[in-house]
């Protein structure tokens, strides 16, 4: 019972966050990245990566099969798809909360300077979102 209540809280957190911030998609990524303290110099990249990773949807979840590094598989969670295996210190509650997810993305990216942990950065798919991210950031 305790686990199902926790899952319900996680599922309700994303729509509540959208209602509180009044924005969604790239605008949400831009707002929470700004609030988390991303430097202006990395804001467009941060938003573009969020768009490529999750569509900037707080409840986005990706699953990964078992691998040598993650023998039980893993889940990518929230706006910046924080991986459950590589970052077990990030709870589901945090990962699905836009503000907490942004703070963790800031930490994991070394203050917005190292995006190498994100597949959208490594494969370059974030680049197709740069113009839209720039608009959301207001550059």
C-alpha positions in Angstrom: 0.0 0.0 0.0 2.8 2.4 0.9 4.4 1.9 -2.5 1.2 2.6 -4.4 0.6 5.8 -2.6 4.1 6.9 -3.4 3.6 6.1 -7.1 0.3 8.1 -7.0 2.1 11.1 -5.5 4.7 10.9 -8.3 2.0 10.7 -11.0 0.2 13.7 -9.6 3.3 15.8 -9.1 3.9 16.6 -12.8 0.4 18.0 -13.6 0.5 19.9 -10.4 3.8 21.4 -11.3 2.5 22.4 -14.7 -0.5 24.1 -13.1 1.7 26.0 -10.6 4.2 27.2 -13.2 1.6 27.9 -15.9 3.8 26.6 -18.7 4.6 23.4 -20.4 7.1 22.1 -23.0 10.1 24.3 -23.7 8.8 27.1 -21.6 8.7 24.8 -18.6 12.2 23.5 -19.2 13.4 27.1 -19.6 11.7 28.3 -16.4 12.9 25.4 -14.1 16.4 25.6 -15.6 16.5 29.3 -14.8 15.1 28.7 -11.3 17.7 25.9 -10.7 20.5 28.3 -11.5 21.7 27.3 -14.9 24.1 29.9 -16.3 22.7 31.9 -19.2 25.5 30.6 -21.4 24.1 27.0 -21.1 20.4 27.7 -21.0 19.7 27.1 -24.7 21.6 23.8 -24.7 19.9 22.7 -21.4 16.4 23.4 -22.9 17.2 21.7 -26.2 18.5 18.6 -24.4 15.3 18.5 -22.3 13.3 18.8 -25.4 15.2 16.0 -27.2 15.2 13.8 -24.1 11.6 14.1 -22.9 9.8 16.7 -25.0 10.1 18.7 -21.7 7.4 16.5 -20.2 7.8 16.1 -16.4 6.2 12.6 -16.4 8.3 11.2 -19.3 9.8 7.8 -18.6 12.1 5.7 -20.8 13.1 2.2 -20.0 16.5 0.6 -20.7 17.2 -3.2 -20.8 19.7 -4.8 -18.6 23.3 -4.2 -19.5 26.7 -4.8 -18.0 26.6 -1.5 -16.1 23.0 -1.8 -15.1 22.2 -5.5 -14.7 18.6 -4.9 -13.7 17.9 -2.4 -16.4 17.1 1.2 -15.7 14.6 4.0 -16.2 15.2 7.5 -17.5 12.9 9.9 -15.6 11.5 13.4 -16.0 12.4 16.4 -18.0 16.1 15.6 -18.3 15.6 11.9 -18.1 17.7 11.3 -15.0 18.8 7.6 -15.1 17.8 5.4 -12.2 20.9 3.2 -12.4 23.5 5.9 -12.9 21.9 8.2 -10.4 20.2 6.1 -7.7 20.6 9.1 -5.3 17.8 10.8 -7.3 14.5 9.5 -6.0 11.5 9.1 -8.3 9.8 11.9 -6.4 12.6 14.2 -7.3 13.1 13.0 -10.9 9.4 13.6 -11.7 9.3 17.0 -10.0 10.4 19.6 -12.6 12.3 21.8 -10.2 14.1 19.0 -8.5 14.9 17.4 -11.9 16.4 20.7 -13.1 18.6 21.0 -10.0 19.8 17.4 -10.5 20.5 18.1 -14.2 22.5 21.1 -13.2 24.5 19.0 -10.7 25.0 16.1 -13.1 26.0 18.4 -15.9 28.6 20.1 -13.7 26.8 23.4 -13.7 25.7 23.2 -17.3 29.3 22.6 -18.6 29.3 18.9 -19.3 26.4 17.3 -21.2 28.2 14.1 -22.1 26.0 11.9 -19.8 23.0 12.7 -22.0 22.4 10.6 -25.2 20.7 13.5 -26.9 23.9 15.4 -26.6 26.2 12.6 -27.6 24.2 11.7 -30.7 23.5 15.4 -31.6 19.7 15.0 -31.6 19.3 18.1 -29.3 20.6 20.3 -32.2 17.2 20.1 -34.0 15.6 21.9 -31.0 18.1 24.8 -30.6 15.9 27.4 -32.4 12.9 26.5 -30.3 15.0 26.4 -27.2 16.4 29.8 -28.0 12.8 31.2 -28.3 11.8 29.6 -25.0 14.9 31.0 -23.2 14.2 34.5 -24.7 17.6 35.0 -26.5 
